Amino acid sequence: MNKLRIGIAGLGTVAQGVLDLVRTNGSLMTSRTGIELVVQRIASRSVKPGVDLLGAVFSLDVHDLVADPEVDVILELIGGEGLAKELIESALAAGKPVVTANKAVIAAHGDQLLAGGKVLLRFEAAVAGAIPIIQSMNQGLAANRIDAIYGIINGTCNYMLTVMEEEGLVFDQVLSQAQELGYAEADPTFDIEGIDAAHKLTILAALGFGTSYDYSALYVEGIAQITVEDIQYAKELGFKIKHLGIAVQSEVGLETRVHPALVPVSALLASVNGVMNAVQVVSDGAGEILFSGPGAGGAATASAVLADVLSLGSLFVAGPTDAAQSQVQGTPSSCAVSEISRVAMDDVFSACYLRIPTLDRPGVFAQVASTLSAHSISIEAVIQKEHPGGDGSVSIVIMTHIVVESVVNAALTELSALDSVVGEIIRIRVAPTH
Ligand SMILES: NC(=O)c1ccc[n+]([C@@H]2O[C@H](COP(=O)([O-])OP(=O)(O)OC[C@H]3O[C@@H](n4cnc5c(N)ncnc54)[C@H](OP(=O)(O)O)[C@@H]3O)[C@@H](O)[C@H]2O)c1
């Protein structure tokens, strides 16, 4: 029997999920892998008397995990960037492997933490919860050139858009409901403004395309401007609105962007609803693969955390630390040799949905159409109906043909300045297709 002694930093949702899964499935894991997981030590800032620590030593200082010679592997489950980064660095410096669920720390500091290809840092749980996407990218798809990655990688956004579509509830109502159900944080900023999804896309782009872990290089938009009206118009046009992380390799470079997007109702991603996550990977050999599953929650995330722990454990069982190091050296994440050129958002091409609130008077549509035409934007479809609010305005909804972002931006500025346009113009890009 090979014992692997784990030290856990944090005692929140994910850490408790790990304890529950070790308690219920520990013997199963041992019979499958030959590794007996022992929770040796837990360190968190507050005591939780009701939680079964499985006999682990408890302390309040997470640095105790690094100092304890009886801890073989450290699980960083506190979140955030400051202390988490410090803990990961000190553990790695002490030669202890680390498993983290922390997308923020990897998206911001991955290059540094993974530098040199000699680190034992795993982060399966950082992207899309239970879905084994990191392992799939690193190993299962290792023989392929990746062409595109599309992800529904924020469960809060997907839940909110789904409920808005199915129940017709407005954004604020759905947000309150999501908070009551525990699907959204009390401060939902990270989720609804797209930051969480951007952290995850940063990691996926690094794995798929060898980019640096540079969260700031992404274009990011959240879902706050999406209305039930837009969802209904999109449906009439044959689309669903999804909040997508998109990393696409084109002839001119790599697009990395996070924003609401129109997805054809027939597309695989259109059927991923509620809090579910999905990642679609398009590659030359394997074609289109859709990974789908729960993206959050204690048990689901613990599944990914423990997958990392067991895979590290099996390397230790197979041989000394060197074996593990050589395995990690082989991952695409640590093999990036040169930074790929990124396409600036202004240079991205997409078809667009535009909802333009206008005065209900003759000649307005002609004015809008002629402004678009002056920018060489051609129209594919139009919907024009009375505004449901009955305030005298009408929404002109236009689907454009594919056009470059900078041209749409210029046209939107001009349209907004028309005195017949009486509110904010909503623009939603159509997701690229392969
Ligand atoms: N929840 C999910 O579904 C999910 C899914 C995927 C990834 N993740 C990631 O997993 C990580 C943990 O998430 P979580 O949901 O478990 O968070 P959480 O419930 O807030 O738990 C965090 C734990 O860390 C402790 N902690 C925070 N700061 C600390 C400090 N300075 N010193 C010592 N302990 C500290 C907290 O103590 P208190 O108990 O005193 O607050 C809490 O026990 C995050 O990186 C998150 O992004 C979470």
The ligand as an ORCA input file, in Angstrom:
! r2SCAN-3c Opt
* xyz 0 1
  N     -16.881     26.568     -5.241
  C     -16.761     26.044     -6.441
  O     -17.717     25.482     -6.984
  C     -15.454     26.130     -7.175
  C     -15.356     25.536     -8.458
  C     -14.129     25.570     -9.128
  C     -13.049     26.203     -8.549
  N     -13.204     26.801     -7.316
  C     -12.028     27.449     -6.740
  O     -11.663     26.746     -5.563
  C     -11.078     27.651     -4.623
  C     -11.854     27.551     -3.304
  O     -13.209     27.884     -3.556
  P     -14.345     27.659     -2.456
  O     -15.629     27.818     -3.178
  O     -14.089     26.440     -1.686
  O     -14.115     28.935     -1.541
  P     -14.646     29.150     -0.065
  O     -15.828     28.331      0.197
  O     -14.701     30.618      0.149
  O     -13.450     28.546      0.830
  C     -12.210     29.180      0.979
  C     -11.607     28.660      2.256
  O     -10.316     29.238      2.424
  C     -10.245     29.851      3.706
  N      -9.376     31.007      3.619
  C      -9.587     32.131      2.876
  N      -8.583     33.003      3.083
  C      -7.746     32.415      3.952
  C      -6.543     32.825      4.588
  N      -6.004     34.040      4.337
  N      -5.923     31.985      5.458
  C      -6.473     30.781      5.705
  N      -7.625     30.331      5.165
  C      -8.236     31.153      4.305
  C     -11.675     30.246      4.026
  O     -11.813     30.427      5.426
  P     -13.277     30.768      6.055
  O     -13.955     29.426      6.121
  O     -12.950     31.342      7.369
  O     -13.939     31.715      5.123
  C     -12.436     29.049      3.492
  O     -12.438     27.991      4.419
  C     -11.143     29.024     -5.279
  O      -9.928     29.294     -5.918
  C     -12.252     28.879     -6.319
  O     -12.108     29.749     -7.417
  C     -14.361     26.774     -6.630
*
